[in-house]
């Protein structure tokens, strides 16, 4: 299950996600994002309450990031997911 809360603040939109971003819930995030982005405000996704992101979810978050959305993560798991999404393709990692 995933809860998506849209917080419309002056000058910024926040999509607060809670739960697991996987399966059909990824489509719900896409639908919500397309519905709110028409407001043309700077946006961020709060991932502090997300416990899992599948590959399709990572793809949607990466697409959102490329369109200028800030991804906010807390904790090692989500921080790792955000780093994976924002790392330039083909860039060497610390382990290489």
N, C-alpha and C positions, 0 to 999 in steps of 0.2 A: 504494500500500500504506500501511496505517496500523497502527502498533503501539499498543495501549492497555494500560498497566500500571496496576493498581490498587494503591496503597500505603495500607495501613490502619494509620495511626498512632494513638496514644492521643489521642483528642479530635478527630481530623481524618482525612478521606479525601482522597487526591490521585489524580486520574486524569492520568497522564503520557501525553501523546500524542506520537507520533513518526512523521513522514511527511506524507502528504497527506490532508486531511480532505475527501473528495469521493466522489460516487457511493455505491456500496453500503457504503462504510466509515462513512458518516454514520449509517446504520441500525445498524451495530455499536456506535457510540458511544451512540446512543439506548438500545439494548438493555442495554449495560453500565451506563449511568447508572440506568436503571430497576431493575436488579438490585441495585445497591449503595446506592441512596438509602433503602432500607428501614431501613438502620442509623441513620438520623436524626442523623448526625454532620455538623458543618460540613464543607463540601467545597470543593475548588479544582481547577481544570483547569490543568495545566502545559503551555503551548503553546510552550515554548522550543525544541522540536525539530520544530515543524510548519513546513512550507515552502509550503503552499497550503491555502486553505479556500474551497470553492465556496459558492454562495448558500444551498443547503440546509444546509450545515454551519454557516454563519453563523446561520441560523435556529435550529438546535438549540442552539448556544452561547448565543444570545440568550435562549432559553427557560430554559436552565440558569441563566443569570445572573439572570433574573427570579425564579427560585426560591431565590436566595441564594447561588449558587455563585460563588466568586471566580475570575476569569480572569486567569492570570499569563502575560504575554507578554514576550519579549526580542527586541530588534531592531526595525527600523523597519516591516517588513512586518506582523508579528503585532501590534505595538503599534497600528498603523493599523487592523487588523481589530477589535481589542478596542475601540478608541475608537469605531469605526463602530457596533459592537453596543451600547455603553453610552451613546451619545449620545441624549438625549431626542428623540423624534420631533417634528419641526417646529422644533427649536431652530436658530437661525442658526449657521452655521459661521464659522470665522475668515475665509473667503474672501468672505463675504457682507457 
